[in-house]
Amino acid sequence: MRDFFYEEGYLEVETPVRIPAPAPEEHIDAPESGEWFLHTSPELCMKRLLAAGFEKVYQICHCFRSGERGRRHLPEMTLLEWYTVNADYRDMMEQCERLIRYVVKRSGRGPLQYRGETIDLSGPWERLTVADAFERHGSLSVDRALEAGRFDEILGLEIEPLLGRGRPVFFYDYPVSCGALARGKASDPKLAERFELYICGLELCNAFSELCDPGEQRERFVKEMSRRALAGKTRYPLPEEFLAALKDMPAAAGNALGIDRLVMLVSDSARIDNVVTFVPEEL
């Protein structure tokens, strides 16, 4: 991965793991660390670097999310996150294809196979809108699923297992309510310029064109905070330093890729436990 980003002209950075205010998102919980929090992503600090004039940055770091444990989830995970100025989510799709192909080729494992399924990495990869996926595979349309509060349920149980079978797929154009930090789509403000990459039903990354409007970002954070309060979750301080810097941030795209899951894919491992040194139950 580092070789890939070196060749693409990126600067590797490190930002603090312990921060005073994480991005308030309804379904992502940051572990408390004294009066501060362990970051769920390096996103806020890395965007402040973009606002300060850096144009191509990446980071490999540990991130923390409370309550996440399962066959594909750990409360402490290894994340690759990168940002590119003057790019959007479609540019990021193309770069993501190149990165995955590069890593798989460098792994020396030959044709990619996962759980008995051969994956065709030749491009361009499939691109599927969220709305089309709900019409094709879901028991409700995306609008009706949102109205019924069943969007995540239908996505997780009915749609995700079918995504990227035999060939990677970029799952894109989420409802704007599902992209707290993503830029709205100019041609349809109800949608966010956000995508996730799936291979064999395994979600590998989350990416979007970045929202650079401090006023709109503040409004979205306040809405997310209200949803958290209704769910009885911890109320975070607003990340004021990030919001203040946002006015200086140029148009950009960002991507967060789960390295543990990519290693699962390349090593044909069914459980995330098999690709880390220790799991929480062993500590």
C-alpha positions in Angstrom: 0.0 0.0 0.0 2.8 2.4 0.9 4.5 1.7 -2.4 1.3 2.5 -4.3 0.8 5.8 -2.6 4.5 6.7 -2.9 4.2 6.1 -6.7 1.0 8.2 -6.8 2.7 11.2 -5.1 1.0 11.0 -1.7 2.4 12.2 1.7 2.0 9.7 4.6 0.8 11.5 7.7 0.0 10.7 11.3 -2.7 12.5 13.3 -3.8 12.1 17.0 -5.8 9.0 18.0 -7.2 10.7 21.1 -9.4 13.7 20.2 -11.8 16.1 22.0 -14.7 15.7 19.6 -15.4 13.0 17.0 -17.7 13.5 14.1 -21.3 12.9 15.4 -22.8 10.1 13.4 -25.9 8.2 14.6 -24.6 4.7 14.2 -20.9 5.1 15.0 -19.8 5.3 18.7 -16.4 6.5 19.8 -15.0 5.0 23.0 -14.4 7.5 25.8 -10.8 8.2 26.8 -11.0 10.4 29.9 -12.8 13.5 28.9 -11.9 13.0 25.3 -12.5 10.1 22.8 -10.6 7.6 20.7 -11.1 8.4 17.1 -13.4 6.3 14.9 -11.5 7.7 11.9 -8.7 10.2 11.3 -11.1 12.1 9.0 -11.5 15.4 10.8 -7.8 16.0 11.4 -6.9 14.9 7.8 -9.4 17.3 6.3 -7.8 20.1 8.4 -4.5 19.2 6.7 -6.3 19.7 3.3 -7.5 23.1 4.5 -3.9 23.9 5.5 -2.7 23.3 1.9 -1.8 19.6 1.7 -3.2 18.1 -1.5 -2.6 14.3 -1.4 -2.3 12.6 2.0 -2.8 9.1 3.4 -2.6 7.4 6.7 -2.6 3.9 8.1 -3.8 3.9 11.7 -5.8 2.1 14.3 -9.4 3.2 14.8 -11.9 2.4 17.5 -15.7 1.8 17.5 -17.6 0.8 20.6 -19.9 -2.2 20.3 -18.6 -3.5 17.0 -17.7 -7.2 17.3 -18.6 -10.0 14.9 -17.2 -12.2 12.1 -16.2 -9.1 10.2 -16.0 -6.5 13.0 -13.6 -5.6 15.7 -13.8 -2.7 18.2 -10.2 -1.8 17.2 -9.4 -2.0 13.5 -6.6 -1.0 11.1 -7.8 1.6 8.6 -6.3 3.1 5.5 -7.6 6.6 4.8 -6.6 8.9 2.0 -7.7 12.3 0.5 -7.2 13.9 -2.8 -7.8 17.6 -3.7 -9.6 18.5 -6.9 -11.2 15.0 -7.1 -14.6 13.6 -6.6 -16.1 10.2 -5.8 -15.9 9.0 -9.4 -12.2 9.7 -9.5 -11.9 7.8 -6.2 -13.6 4.8 -7.7 -11.0 4.6 -10.5 -8.1 5.0 -8.0 -9.6 2.4 -5.7 -9.7 -0.1 -8.5 -6.0 0.5 -9.2 -5.1 0.2 -5.5 -6.9 -3.2 -5.0 -5.4 -4.6 -8.2 -1.9 -3.4 -7.1 -2.2 -5.0 -3.6 -3.6 -8.3 -4.9 -0.8 -8.5 -7.6 1.9 -7.7 -5.0 0.5 -10.4 -2.7 1.7 -12.9 -5.2 -1.4 -15.1 -4.7 -2.4 -15.3 -8.4 -6.2 -15.1 -9.3 -8.2 -13.8 -6.4 -10.4 -16.5 -4.8 -12.6 -16.0 -1.7 -14.5 -18.8 0.0 -14.5 -20.9 -3.2 -15.5 -18.0 -5.5 -13.1 -16.6 -8.2 -13.1 -12.8 -8.4 -12.7 -11.1 -11.8 -10.6 -8.0 -11.1 -10.5 -6.9 -14.7 -12.1 -3.5 -15.2 -14.0 -1.4 -15.2 -15.8 -2.7 -12.2 -19.6 -2.8 -11.9 -21.3 0.4 -10.6 -24.7 0.0 -9.0 -26.8 2.8 -7.4 -28.4 2.2 -4.1 -31.9 2.9 -5.5 -31.4 0.2 -8.3 -30.1 -2.3 -5.7 -33.1 -1.8 -3.5 -35.4 -2.3 -6.5 -33.5 -5.4 -7.7 -32.9 -7.1 -4.4 -34.8 -5.4 -1.6 -38.3 -6.1 -0.2 -38.9 -2.3 -0.2 -37.8 0.6 -2.4 -35.2 2.8 -0.9 -37.7 5.6 -0.2 -40.1 3.2 1.5 -37.3 1.6 3.5 -36.2 5.0 4.8 -39.8 5.9 5.7 -40.2 2.7 7.6 -36.8 3.0 9.4 -35.7 -0.3 7.8 -32.9 1.0 5.4 -30.0 -0.6 7.4 -31.9 -3.8 8.0 -32.8 -4.4 4.4 -29.4 -3.4 3.2 -27.6 -5.6 5.7 -29.8 -8.7 5.4 -31.2 -8.7 1.9 -28.8 -6.7 -0.3 -25.2 -6.8 1.0 -24.8 -10.6 0.7 -25.5 -10.3 -3.0 -23.1 -7.5 -3.8 -19.8 -8.1 -5.6 -20.4 -11.8 -6.3 -17.7 -12.8 -8.8 -16.8 -9.2 -9.6 -16.3 -6.1 -7.5 -19.1 -3.5 -7.4 -19.2 0.1 -6.4 -22.4 0.7 -4.6 -23.1 4.4 -4.9 -25.4 7.4 -4.6 -26.6 6.9 -1.0 -29.6 9.0 0.3 -28.1 12.2 1.7 -29.3 11.2 5.2 -26.8 8.3 5.0 -23.8 10.5 4.3 -23.2 12.9 7.2 -20.0 14.3 5.7 -20.5 13.7 2.0 -21.3 16.3 -0.6 -24.8 16.4 -2.0 -25.2 15.4 -5.7 -25.7 18.5 -7.8 -28.2 16.8 -10.1 -30.2 15.4 -7.2 -29.8 17.0 -3.8 -31.6 14.0 -2.1 -28.5 11.9 -2.9 -24.9 12.0 -1.5 -21.9 11.5 -3.7 -20.9 8.4 -1.6 -19.9 4.9 -2.5 -18.9 1.7 -0.8 -16.9 -1.1 -2.5 -18.1 -4.7 -2.1 -16.4 -7.9 -3.1 -18.1 -11.2 -2.4 -20.6 -9.5 -0.1 -17.7 -8.0 2.0 -17.7 -4.2 2.4 -14.1 -3.0 2.0 -14.3 0.8 1.9 -16.5 3.9 2.3 -15.7 7.0 0.2 -17.3 10.2 -0.9 -16.9 13.7 -2.4 -16.3 15.8 0.6 -18.7 18.4 1.9 -16.9 21.7 2.2 -19.7 24.0 3.3 -19.3 24.7 7.1 -22.9 25.9 7.5 -24.4 22.8 6.0 -21.9 20.5 7.8 -22.9 22.1 11.1 -26.6 21.5 10.4 -25.9 17.9 9.5 -23.9 17.4 12.7 -26.8 18.9 14.8 -29.2 16.5 13.1 -27.0 13.5 13.8 -26.6 14.6 17.4 -30.4 14.8 17.8 -30.7 11.3 16.4 -28.1 10.1 18.9 -29.9 11.8 21.7 -33.2 10.1 20.7 -31.4 6.7 20.7 -30.0 7.4 24.2 -26.4 7.6 22.9 -23.5 9.8 24.2 -23.7 13.4 23.1 -20.4 14.7 21.7 -19.2 18.2 21.6 -19.3 19.7 18.2 -15.8 19.6 16.5 -15.5 23.4 16.3 -11.8 23.4 15.1 -12.8 21.2 12.2 -15.8 23.3 11.3 -13.7 26.5 11.4 -11.1 25.0 9.1 -13.7 23.7 6.6 -14.1 27.1 5.0 -10.5 26.8 3.7 -10.8 23.3 2.4 -10.8 22.8 -1.4 -13.0 20.4 -3.3 -11.7 16.9 -2.5 -12.5 13.2 -2.3 -11.7 10.8 0.6 -11.7 7.1 1.1 -11.5 4.9 4.2 -10.6 1.2 3.6 -10.5 -1.5 6.2 -7.1 -3.2 5.9 -8.2 -6.1 8.1 -11.0 -6.9 5.7 -8.7 -6.6 2.7 -6.3 -9.1 4.3 -9.3 -11.4 4.9 -10.1 -11.2 1.2 -6.5 -11.8 0.0 -5.9 -14.6 2.5 -9.3 -16.2 2.0 -10.2 -15.9 5.6 -13.8 -16.2 6.7 -13.3 -14.5 10.1 -11.5 -11.2 10.9 -10.1 -13.0 14.0 -7.8 -15.0 11.6 -5.9 -11.9 10.3 -5.1 -10.0 13.6 -2.6 -10.9 16.3 -5.0 -10.6 19.2 -8.8 -10.3 19.5 -10.5 -8.6 22.5 -11.4 -11.9 24.2 -7.7 -12.9 24.4 -6.6 -9.7 26.2 
